[in-house]
Amino acid sequence: VTATDADDGMNGDVKYSVKKISDKASKIFYLDADRGQITLLRSLDFEEGDSYELEVQAQDGGGLFDKAKVA
């Protein structure tokens, strides 16, 4: 995921976090807080689940934020 902020300095620094995730998905997906990159911690298994949904939040240094669903 990608978010941008045109502010200078700390107020333009965007950090990412997962706000909603199932226990199963939290063992499969990793979100890099600095880059917003979502990676797999292990291989996906269709027998365990055929879809996953995460809610990711991007927040700037000034406390403003927005959320997005990733399916």
C-alpha positions in Angstrom: 0.0 0.0 0.0 1.2 3.5 -0.6 0.2 6.8 1.0 1.9 10.2 0.5 2.0 13.4 2.5 3.3 16.7 1.0 4.3 18.1 4.4 7.9 18.7 5.2 9.8 17.0 8.1 8.1 14.8 10.6 4.6 15.8 9.5 5.2 14.2 6.1 6.6 11.0 7.5 4.0 8.2 6.9 3.9 5.1 9.0 1.7 2.0 8.3 0.0 -0.3 10.7 -2.6 -3.1 10.5 -5.8 -2.1 12.3 -8.0 -5.2 11.6 -6.7 -8.7 10.9 -7.9 -12.2 11.8 -5.6 -14.4 13.9 -5.1 -16.7 11.0 -4.1 -13.9 8.6 -1.7 -12.4 11.2 0.4 -15.5 11.0 0.5 -15.3 7.2 1.0 -11.6 6.4 3.6 -9.0 7.5 3.3 -5.3 7.0 6.5 -3.2 6.9 5.6 -0.1 9.0 8.0 2.2 7.0 7.3 1.2 3.4 3.7 -0.2 3.5 4.9 -3.4 1.8 2.8 -6.5 2.6 4.7 -9.8 2.4 4.0 -13.4 3.2 5.5 -15.0 6.3 4.7 -18.4 4.8 3.1 -20.0 1.7 -0.6 -19.6 1.2 -2.7 -22.8 1.6 -6.0 -22.8 -0.3 -7.4 -25.5 2.1 -6.9 -23.1 5.1 -8.6 -20.1 3.4 -9.4 -18.9 0.0 -9.4 -15.1 0.8 -8.1 -12.7 3.4 -8.9 -9.2 4.4 -6.7 -6.7 6.2 -7.4 -3.1 7.2 -4.3 -1.0 6.9 -3.9 2.5 8.4 -1.4 5.1 7.1 -0.6 7.9 9.6 1.6 11.0 9.2 3.7 12.5 11.9 1.0 15.1 12.7 -1.5 12.5 13.7 -3.6 12.5 10.5 -4.5 9.1 9.2 -6.6 7.2 6.7 -7.5 3.5 6.3 -7.9 1.1 3.4 -9.1 -2.5 3.1 -6.7 -4.9 1.4 -8.4 -8.1 0.2 
